[in-house]
Amino acid sequence: MSDIQPTPAQEEGTTTTVITATTHLTLPAHPVPLTYDELNPRSKPVEFLGPIGTGCISILAPLFTYIFFYTCNDAVGCTPTTVSGWKYAWSLVGNFPSEAGYLWEWKSFAVYSGWYAYCIACWKFLPGDKIQGNLLRDGTRKTYKMNGLYTLLLTLGLSLGVLLNPGGIELFTWLYDHWVPLVSSSLVMATFQALWVYGYSYFNGELLALGGNSGNFFYDFFMGRPLNPHPPLFPSFDIKTFNEVRPGMILWLLLNISCACEQYLRLGTITDSMWVVILFEGWYTIDCLIQEHTILNQMDITTDGFGYMLSMGDLTWVPFTYGLQARFLAFKPVHMGPVWTTVVVAIELAGNYVFRQANNEKGNFRAGKNPKKLEYMTTERGTKLLTSGWWGRSRHPNYFGDWLMALGWCLPTGFSTPLTYYYIIYFVILLVHRQMRDDEACRHKYGKDWDRYCEKVPYKIIPYVY
Ligand code: NDP
């Protein structure tokens, strides 16, 4: 059975705070209810170069997570520049001198599973607003419990308790010391979830993602067949939104703290570069959880299915590759000095300003508020599009701010290796591809109104440049 929650009218009498996500979907008037097949038409396997592309990414993305470790660690340095260096790095795979590089360890798997279970318990038992998601194709809405921020605050409080206790700093380096087995554990979890939701979606009659129902396993497994999967008997637990900002994002912050502890134990101090990285990336996580409800309007939630792209991305890629800068600084400290620190802080603050202003302008506007009295155009679909402020300067100003912040996370690692800059290169690819997907989706949604908008706002991401 579908896990769709009742409409607002049906929910009368509820005692929780109910807020409704704001992106609108105009449903065609159907005199008779659509059948399952009509609601879930076959998709064309065209994204990411089709099944071959999605198959390759499914293999390469986890592989790169391991490569980032084995080519950048205190045994080989970062990164090998000679053939013998690369051979040595390769020889360490499965043969690493410490547990940090073991490919598998049951203890780490138990800890990772415990962490995931803890996040579920926080979702279940901590208080949180009930927020209604966007209108779905079948005319219903799902209700989401939003308490990621409380999960984060509890976790940070517990972490502080550990750190302030004698031996706490040493204990916290456990994560740094079990990096690869934790990567493997998260991959097992991500693969299991993606396989399970794929298989289960054939039996429970749930709503499918329009882009993940091609009939080709390699494509649908990656893109995500079900739109809003949940475990059997727990319809209120939405696996996709849960994974989006909790077990991966918060773990990323904990991994960064663990790297800072490692550096402290080695140096007796924490360098300015490490402070900058953990504070900026930490703030990104905190900010994301403060704004948790806004994910309901993101493409991942409204459009994409839940498959390996999201399970692996959320659980493995985000914490373990976004944590590369801090891990590098743990064994290769960089002292930036006041001038370089000021430059990096200025870039970060500029990025944060654009990111937050742009997201606030759209968030407020979609919530029916327009405090800056920004200009907008009305579309035939009924939805309005901002044409001034940040959304008048480019069609994705928030991506530009996000990328500038990413640059601020990489610069503190200095210039001894290109590897720690992988993030800004990967992020350009991700954001440009995402912009193309969103543009396509908006053209589909808004038709010629979107062309009118593009004429008014010709720049895609960087105002006056691209
Ligand atoms: P956006 O926040 O840019 O949202 C795109 C949607 O906004 C469109 O589909 C459209 O939906 C609406 N929209 C577009 N133009 C306008 C306009 N002029 N006025 C009002 N609404 C408009 O994209 P994402 O959901 O991709 O990203 C959300 C945030 O997440 C971004 O800040 C991004 O940087 C970040 N992000 C971070 C990642 C990471 O790994 N760090 C990965 C991906 C995203 P509609 O009209 O239906 O409302």
Residues whose N, C-alpha, C, O or C-beta is under 5 A from the ligand:
A	BS01	NDP	T23 H24 N297 Q298 M299 K362 K384 L385 L386 W391 R395 H396 N398 Y399 D402 D438
